[in-house]
Amino acid sequence: MTTLNPGSRDVSRILSDLTASGADREFLAHAELHLPRLHELFVRLYSDRSDGFERLASVVDLARRSWTERPAALKALDRDRESAPDWFEDERMLGGVCYVDRYAGGLRGIRDQIPYFRELGLTYLHLMPLFESPEGNSDGGYAVSSYRRVNPALGTMEELAALAADLRRAGISLVVDFIFNHTSNEHEWAQKAVTGEDGFEDFYLIYPDREMPDAFERTTREIFPDDHPGSFVQLDDGRWIWATFYHFQWDLNYANPAVFEAMAGEMLFLANQGVEILRMDAVAFIWKQLGTTCESLPEAHLLLQAFNAVLRMAAPGLLFKSEAIVHPDEVVSYISPEECQISYNPLQMALTWEALATRDGRLLQQALERRHALPEGTAWVNYVRSHDDIGWTFADEDAAELGIDGYPHRRFLNDFYVGRAEGTFARGVPFQENPRTGDARVTGTTASLAGIEAGDAGGEDRVVLAHALALSTGGIPLLYLGDEVAQLNDYGYRDRADEAGDSRWVHRPFRPEQGYADRTDADTPAGRVFARLSRLIDVRQSTPEFAGNELIPFDAHHDPVVGFLRPGPAGSSVLVLANVGDHAVHIAPLTLSGLAPDAVDLIEGAHISLRPGRTLPAHGVAWWRVALR
């Protein structure tokens, strides 16, 4: 056993061994570039481990073997991505997300949908958890029993690799979830850890009694109190194991470098199946330290950077996507070229719904002004809603500047979106509601939350407005497939035993076959919403100003109006305005006086004059190509 040396000796030794072993020249170039950083991170994470150097050398050899096995087509993709590292910032990017079984029955069904995905304009397809998981409740597949086997009900790993290749030929990148904070209690690692098998006894955090669990739980929070109190669950033999989320999801112990190596191997395996983006699930929770919240600790960032360095050696075209539903300051901390290159934008999502409920765009406008900017080489994934609940993740200090008290405002928003507030148009369902504190999150499809289910006259407009913001603020817009044809809540989940206890299934409906059949019928909500969203997508994908992330706030001088400029490569800009209110507003000539008077309405495809000012209808959206004076 050898400890890690903080100097360069370890790196030289590993590179020398790689050269002597006849490692591929291209891999050697990657290793020379990224191994020094990986070594530095290992020193910071594992300097106290007697096996630190051996584990580092083993991880590098794992990367070498993975590169050797990597298909030639994926190596060619790597080279393309390295030569155009901003490929994911293109205005043509459009994401879609779905559950394989609910949307298409299985992987073969997804393959059959590729012509539709091309019709819609997708360049990125996120398939929700599809790996082998426990029967019954598996947290929607987020309890993984094997990262190398597909859920047999959906298909096989060979079919996933074939699908990835077909998607790639269609210009669509495959995205999957990588659940790396925890595994299912049925994973072979978990079973070996419980029985104390050599090499696995330290893969999870297991304690003989309540002394350490009690100590940790003084500073950690309960995530799913309906499932179990605290952060630990008891094993059949009386011991206690860390389970942040559901009782069948056991947290991995990343303080053990063997766990790092094992998980790096799973990532590399998936990369070689053709997965191009890994959604890194629950990134905030992956490192534990007594006396802290065990969330967003510095070591969590170091681990992500270390995994990134490994992937840069053996699958350099692959991206990490961060999923961190935490304080806005912490969300952005995970986003960098060396950590997660793209990230969900939960703040914009939540504040879009906040603005529609309050008919006031100021909190969203403030967020776009203050919290939208990202490091170069990164991008937001902007979404209207996801498979998960809506939590009101705005910063209380931001809200206070606008005279908004965070706690009662969240209570109002919860009440509004579950149909309990006066004047609501929403038909959402509460998730994890605490009757004692009133705390809850909201579930529901876009159409049901926006008012279509309730028959509200503004429902379709709100669906379009919310997506127009996601399509125009920068980064990668993401559609929950089915929302483009106005799918409604599925209350049938209450009658399905494995789903009845989790209200999030209300907004995970099966493929809305009638909606897709109606998508060309302008006399149906599905047809009208589909036509309007298709038009927005077409315009976005032909508008260079929508590439990248740069956004310049624009004050429309109306509280209901969110406004910003997207500057383009040739000196032009697109002015985006969105009226979240229930009444038309007139944008005065003086407000527009900094712009040249002649503009192009991109959505309508018409030349317009700004001289007399312009009127935005209730729930209206404008994308105008303008020139600055």
Secondary structure, 3 states (H helix, E strand, C coil): CCCCCCCCHHHHHHHHHHHHCCCCHHHHHHHHHHHHHHHHHHHHHHCCCCCHHHHHHHHHHHHHHHHHHCCHHHHHHHHHHHHCCCHHHCCCCCEEEECHHHHHCCHHHHHHCHHHHHHHCCCEEEECCCEECCCCCCCCCCCCCEEEEECCCCCCHHHHHHHHHHHHHCCCEEEEEECCCEEECCCHHHHHHHHCCCCCCCCECEECCCHHHHHHHCCCCCCCCCCCCCCEEECCCCCEEECCCCCCEEEECCCCHHHHHHHHHHHHHHHHCCCCEEEECCHHHCCCCCCCCCCCCHHHHHHHHHHHHHHHHHCCCCEEEECCCCCHHHHHHCECCCCECEEECHHHHHHHHHHHHHCCCHHHHHHHHHCCCCCCCCEEEEECCCCCCECCCCCHHHHHHCCCCHHHHHHHHHHHHCCCCCCCCCCCEEECCCCCCCCCEEECCHHHHHCCCCCCCCHHHHHHHHHHHHHHCCCEEEEECCHHHCCCCCHHHHHCCCCCCCHHHHHCCCCCHHHHHCCCCCCCHHHHHHHHHHHHHHHHHCCHHHCCCCCEECCCCCCCEEEEEEECCCCCEEEEEEECCCCCEEECCCCCCCECCEEEECCCCEEEECCCCEEECCCCEEEEEECEC
